[in-house]
Amino acid sequence: MTFSLSILKKLPVQLVLCLLIGLSFGNAISLNSANILYTISCFIKDILMYALPFIIFTYLWAAIISFGNRGKILIGITVCLLILANACALLTAYGLGSLILPTIIKGSIPHITYDATVHVTSLWNIPDWQFIKPPHGMISGILLGFITLATQSPWLTKNSQTCRIFATNCLKKGFIPVLPLYVLGFVIKLSRDGQLTNLMHGYANAFIFICILMTVYITFWYFVGNAFNIKNTIASIREMLPAGITGFTTMSSSASMPVTLAATEKNINDRPFANFIVPASVNPHMVGDGLCITVTALALLLMAGKSIPPLSIFLIYTVNYCLVKFSAAGVPGGGVIVILPVVRDYLGLDEASTALLQTIYLLQDPIMSSANVMGNGAFAIVTHRLLKPWLGKHDEPENECVNQIDHVKKEIVG
């Protein structure tokens, strides 16, 4: 019994239980009860989204300082790697989609409906007065890090660690204890709305292909990041799974960032680099979006009786996609909004197909968000392996900060 109780205290076990309970019994509770639980989840999420710019700001500020003068070069390298990673995902989707989709896509445009008025809804939301967005926090943290390095100010250096300790305490005492409740409301909504079931009607072959493609593609990059060591690859994926589950249930890679950060620190064993790369890549690097949006667009073209565009046209689409993606937000539905004009203009989707692409995106959002989070974990491992010889040793934060962050990691991994 003692062993069983200790297992239940582990956060990954709690998340899996919430997932199973929500999917199994979500339809058994009343709609009002489901709305209340979903409202609680949305409230926690709204609070986190208000705090997220500050968390990103403090982690990037302290991380830039820890890298010294190399931090300026690191920003440029990271931007290039983000563009390269997104382009690689798009070209993979195009190559395999062009090869496989014509053999599995049969029939015409699927009839998929999404009526939000009959689904679980939040009874109350915090007003959207968030003037400072996560990208603002990212830019501000990088700029203040550069200013601190240029001025060599002891006061700024000390306060960067103080702010990071405060942000870590917010995650430890404010977010992590309520994470299972946070997840439960979103799972119940998924169960009652039947989003994943609706997706399978008229779109099953393309949907299955996308799921297999995302799984194989992301797993491959975990292998690359771990130098094709099977044992280490499995351990890295297992470490990141709680973050992936959080992304699945919340449909937000930004909202999953605290869990992603803790798992990444464990996987690469380099706290300063994890504190830099995770906030920097959480929005622009969405491998699930890149694979899914591209394959879905190609599938819709085939269903509409059109041909897949030539590689020359797709390369133009890739360039525009990679640039626009830096303005996307890792929140539900945020990934497709900025991409729709690019898909329409360069892949040739008409207005009806574009609207359908957005609908399918919303239905697939839980799976894509989970893939985005898992992909961010793989990107951090690969990037760290590439840059580790150049990074060398960098300054660790003060012992008090180290101890505080270690507490968060213990909460995450049990």
C-alpha positions in Angstrom: 0.0 0.0 0.0 2.9 2.4 0.8 4.4 1.7 -2.6 1.1 2.4 -4.3 0.6 5.7 -2.4 4.1 6.8 -3.3 3.5 6.1 -7.0 0.3 8.3 -6.8 2.3 11.2 -5.6 4.3 11.3 -8.8 3.1 14.0 -11.2 3.4 11.8 -14.4 1.1 9.2 -12.8 -1.4 11.9 -11.7 -1.5 13.3 -15.3 -2.1 9.9 -16.8 -4.9 9.2 -14.3 -6.5 12.6 -15.1 -6.3 11.7 -18.8 -7.9 8.3 -18.3 -10.6 9.5 -15.9 -11.5 12.5 -18.1 -11.8 10.4 -21.3 -13.6 7.5 -19.5 -16.1 9.4 -17.3 -16.3 12.8 -18.9 -19.6 12.0 -20.4 -21.0 10.7 -17.2 -21.0 14.0 -15.4 -23.5 16.8 -16.0 -22.8 19.5 -18.5 -22.9 22.1 -15.7 -20.2 20.1 -13.7 -18.1 19.8 -16.8 -18.4 23.6 -17.4 -17.3 24.3 -13.8 -14.2 22.0 -14.1 -13.4 23.5 -17.5 -13.8 27.0 -16.0 -11.3 26.2 -13.2 -8.8 24.9 -15.8 -9.3 28.0 -17.9 -8.8 30.2 -14.9 -5.5 28.5 -14.0 -4.4 28.8 -17.6 -5.3 32.5 -17.8 -3.3 33.2 -14.7 -0.3 31.3 -16.2 -0.6 33.2 -19.5 -0.4 36.5 -17.6 2.7 35.3 -15.7 4.3 33.7 -18.7 5.9 36.8 -20.1 7.6 37.5 -16.8 8.8 33.9 -16.5 10.2 34.0 -20.1 11.8 37.4 -19.4 13.5 36.3 -16.2 14.8 33.0 -17.5 16.2 34.5 -20.7 17.7 37.5 -18.8 19.6 35.2 -16.4 20.5 32.7 -19.1 22.1 35.4 -21.4 24.2 36.6 -18.5 25.4 33.0 -17.7 26.8 32.7 -21.3 28.7 35.9 -21.1 29.7 37.5 -24.4 28.8 34.3 -26.2 25.1 35.1 -25.5 25.0 37.6 -28.4 26.3 35.0 -30.9 24.0 32.3 -29.4 20.9 34.4 -30.3 21.9 34.5 -34.0 22.7 30.8 -34.1 19.4 29.9 -32.4 17.4 31.9 -34.9 19.2 30.2 -37.8 18.6 26.7 -36.2 14.9 27.5 -35.7 14.4 28.4 -39.3 16.4 25.3 -40.4 14.3 23.1 -38.1 11.0 24.4 -39.4 12.1 24.2 -43.0 13.2 20.6 -42.4 9.8 19.6 -41.1 7.9 21.3 -44.0 10.1 19.7 -46.6 9.7 16.3 -45.0 6.0 16.7 -44.9 6.0 17.8 -48.6 8.2 14.9 -49.7 6.4 12.1 -47.9 3.0 13.7 -48.5 3.6 13.9 -52.3 4.6 10.3 -52.3 2.0 8.8 -50.0 -1.1 11.0 -50.0 -2.2 10.3 -53.7 -2.3 6.6 -52.8 -4.4 6.9 -49.6 -6.7 9.9 -50.3 -10.0 8.9 -51.8 -13.1 10.9 -52.4 -13.9 14.6 -52.0 -13.7 17.2 -49.3 -14.7 15.8 -45.9 -17.7 17.2 -44.1 -16.4 18.1 -40.6 -18.4 20.4 -38.4 -17.4 22.2 -35.3 -20.2 24.0 -33.4 -18.8 25.6 -30.3 -22.3 26.5 -29.0 -23.1 22.9 -28.0 -19.8 22.1 -26.4 -18.3 22.5 -22.9 -17.7 26.2 -22.3 -16.0 28.3 -19.6 -18.5 30.1 -17.4 -16.2 32.9 -16.7 -12.9 34.2 -18.1 -10.4 36.7 -16.9 -10.6 39.8 -19.1 -7.9 39.9 -21.8 -6.0 42.9 -20.6 -2.6 41.3 -21.2 -0.7 44.1 -22.8 2.7 42.3 -22.4 2.7 39.1 -24.5 5.3 36.2 -24.4 7.2 37.5 -27.4 7.6 40.9 -25.6 9.0 39.1 -22.6 11.4 37.2 -24.8 12.7 40.3 -26.5 12.9 42.2 -23.3 14.8 39.4 -21.5 17.3 39.2 -24.4 17.8 43.0 -24.5 18.3 43.3 -20.7 20.7 40.4 -20.8 22.8 42.2 -23.4 22.6 45.4 -21.4 23.8 43.6 -18.3 26.7 42.1 -20.2 27.6 45.5 -21.7 27.5 47.4 -18.4 28.9 44.5 -16.2 26.5 45.8 -13.5 26.6 43.7 -10.3 23.2 45.1 -9.3 21.6 43.8 -12.5 23.4 40.5 -12.3 22.2 39.9 -8.8 18.6 40.9 -9.5 18.5 38.6 -12.5 19.1 35.7 -10.1 16.6 37.1 -7.6 13.9 37.4 -10.3 14.6 33.9 -11.4 14.2 32.5 -7.9 10.9 34.3 -7.6 9.7 32.9 -11.0 10.8 29.4 -10.0 8.9 29.7 -6.7 5.8 30.8 -8.6 6.0 27.7 -10.7 6.8 25.5 -7.7 4.1 26.8 -5.3 1.5 28.2 -7.6 1.4 26.1 -10.8 2.8 22.6 -10.3 0.5 21.7 -7.3 -2.6 22.4 -9.3 -1.4 20.9 -12.6 -3.6 17.7 -12.4 -6.7 19.8 -11.8 -5.5 22.1 -14.6 -5.4 19.2 -17.0 -8.6 17.5 -15.9 -10.9 20.2 -17.1 -9.4 20.2 -20.6 -9.6 16.4 -20.8 -13.3 16.4 -19.9 -13.9 19.0 -22.6 -12.1 16.9 -25.2 -14.2 13.8 -24.1 -17.6 15.5 -24.2 -17.0 17.5 -27.3 -15.9 14.4 -29.2 -13.3 16.3 -31.2 -11.0 13.3 -31.8 -13.9 11.1 -32.8 -15.3 13.7 -35.2 -11.9 14.0 -36.9 -12.0 10.4 -38.0 -15.1 10.8 -40.2 -14.1 11.5 -43.8 -10.5 12.2 -42.9 -9.3 9.0 -41.4 -6.5 8.1 -43.8 -4.8 11.5 -43.8 -5.2 11.7 -40.0 -3.6 8.4 -39.4 -0.7 9.3 -41.8 -0.2 12.6 -39.9 0.0 10.8 -36.6 2.5 8.3 -37.8 4.6 11.0 -39.5 4.7 13.1 -36.4 5.6 10.2 -34.2 8.4 8.9 -36.5 9.8 12.3 -37.2 10.0 13.5 -33.6 11.4 10.1 -32.4 14.1 10.4 -35.1 15.3 13.7 -33.8 15.4 12.3 -30.3 17.7 9.6 -31.7 19.8 12.2 -33.3 20.1 14.3 -30.1 21.1 11.2 -28.2 23.7 10.1 -30.8 21.4 7.1 -31.7 21.8 5.6 -28.3 18.5 3.7 -27.8 18.6 3.6 -24.0 19.2 7.4 -23.7 16.6 8.1 -26.4 13.9 6.2 -24.5 14.9 7.9 -21.3 14.7 11.3 -22.9 11.3 10.7 -24.4 10.0 9.3 -21.1 11.2 12.4 -19.3 9.4 14.6 -21.7 6.1 12.7 -21.7 4.5 14.7 -18.8 5.1 17.8 -20.9 3.6 16.1 -23.9 0.5 15.1 -21.9 0.2 18.7 -20.7 0.4 20.0 -24.2 -2.3 17.5 -25.4 -4.8 18.5 -22.7 -4.2 22.2 -22.7 -3.7 22.6 -26.5 -0.9 25.1 -25.7 2.9 24.7 -25.9 3.2 28.0 -24.0 1.1 26.7 -21.2 3.2 23.6 -21.1 6.5 25.5 -20.9 7.1 25.0 -17.1 6.9 21.3 -17.5 8.9 21.3 -20.7 11.6 23.4 -19.0 12.0 21.0 -16.1 12.2 18.0 -18.4 14.7 19.6 -20.7 17.0 20.5 -17.7 17.0 16.8 -16.8 17.6 15.6 -20.3 20.5 17.8 -21.2 21.9 18.3 -17.7 22.6 22.0 -18.4 20.3 24.4 -16.6 21.5 27.7 -18.1 21.1 26.4 -21.7 17.7 24.9 -20.9 16.6 28.2 -19.4 17.6 29.9 -22.7 16.5 27.4 -25.4 13.1 26.5 -24.1 11.6 30.0 -23.8 13.3 31.0 -27.0 11.8 28.1 -29.0 8.4 27.6 -27.4 6.6 29.8 -30.0 8.6 29.7 -33.3 9.4 26.0 -33.2 6.2 24.0 -33.7 7.1 20.8 -35.5 3.5 19.4 -35.1 2.1 22.5 -36.8 4.6 22.3 -39.6 3.9 18.7 -40.4 0.2 18.7 -39.9 -0.7 22.0 -41.6 1.4 21.0 -44.7 0.0 17.5 -45.0 -3.6 18.7 -44.4 -3.2 21.4 -47.0 -1.9 18.8 -49.6 -4.7 16.4 -48.7 -7.3 19.1 -49.2 -5.8 20.0 -52.6 -6.1 16.3 -53.7 -9.7 16.1 -52.3 -10.6 19.2 -54.3 -9.3 17.6 -57.4 -6.2 19.8 -57.6 -2.6 18.7 -58.0 0.2 19.1 -55.5 2.2 22.2 -56.2 5.8 21.8 -57.6 8.8 22.0 -55.4 9.7 25.5 -56.7 6.4 26.9 -55.4 6.6 24.9 -52.2 10.0 26.4 -51.4 8.5 29.9 -51.6 5.8 28.7 -49.2 8.5 27.3 -46.9 10.4 30.6 -46.7 7.2 32.6 -45.9 6.0 30.0 -43.4 9.4 30.1 -41.5 9.3 33.9 -41.3 5.7 34.2 -40.3 6.0 31.5 -37.6 8.1 33.8 -35.5 4.9 35.8 -34.9 2.8 32.8 -33.9 1.7 32.2 -30.3 1.7 28.8 -28.6 -2.0 29.0 -27.6 -5.0 27.0 -28.9 -5.6 27.9 -32.5 -2.7 30.4 -32.5 -0.5 28.4 -34.8 -2.9 28.4 -37.8 -4.2 32.0 -37.7 -0.9 33.6 -39.0 -0.3 30.7 -41.5 -3.7 30.7 -43.3 -2.8 33.6 -45.7 0.5 31.9 -46.6 -1.3 28.6 -47.3 -3.9 30.3 -49.4 -1.5 32.5 -51.4 1.3 29.9 -52.1 -0.4 26.5 -52.0 -3.5 27.5 -53.9 -6.3 26.6 -51.4 -9.6 28.4 -52.1 -11.6 30.1 -49.4 -13.7 27.0 -48.6 -10.6 24.7 -48.3 -8.9 27.3 -46.2 -11.8 27.5 -43.8 -11.9 23.7 -43.6 -8.1 23.7 -42.9 -8.7 25.9 -39.9 -11.5 23.6 -38.7 -9.4 20.5 -39.0 -6.6 22.3 -37.3 -8.8 23.0 -34.3 -9.9 19.4 -34.2 -6.3 18.2 -34.3 -5.0 20.9 -32.0 -4.5 18.5 -28.9 -2.4 16.1 -30.9 -0.4 18.9 -32.6 0.2 20.7 -29.4 1.6 17.5 -27.8 3.8 17.0 -30.9 5.0 20.6 -30.6 6.0 20.1 -27.0 7.8 16.8 -27.7 9.4 18.4 -30.7 10.7 21.3 -28.6 12.3 18.8 -26.2 14.0 17.1 -29.1 15.1 20.5 -30.6 16.7 21.4 -27.2 18.7 18.2 -27.1 19.9 18.4 -30.7 20.8 22.1 -30.3 22.7 21.4 -27.1 24.7 18.6 -28.7 25.6 20.8 -31.7 26.6 23.8 -29.5 28.1 22.1 -26.5 31.7 22.1 -27.8 31.4 25.9 -28.4 29.5 26.7 -25.2 32.1 25.1 -23.0 31.5 25.9 -19.3 29.3 28.7 -18.3 28.4 30.3 -15.0 25.9 28.6 -12.8 23.4 30.6 -10.8 23.9 31.1 -7.1 23.4 28.1 -4.9 20.1 29.4 -3.5 18.7 29.6 -7.1 20.1 26.1 -7.9 18.3 24.6 -4.9 15.0 26.3 -5.7 15.0 25.0 -9.3 16.0 21.6 -8.1 12.9 21.6 -6.0 10.8 22.2 -9.1 12.4 19.4 -11.0 11.7 17.0 -8.1 8.1 18.1 -8.1 7.8 17.4 -11.8 9.6 14.0 -12.0 8.3 12.8 -8.6 
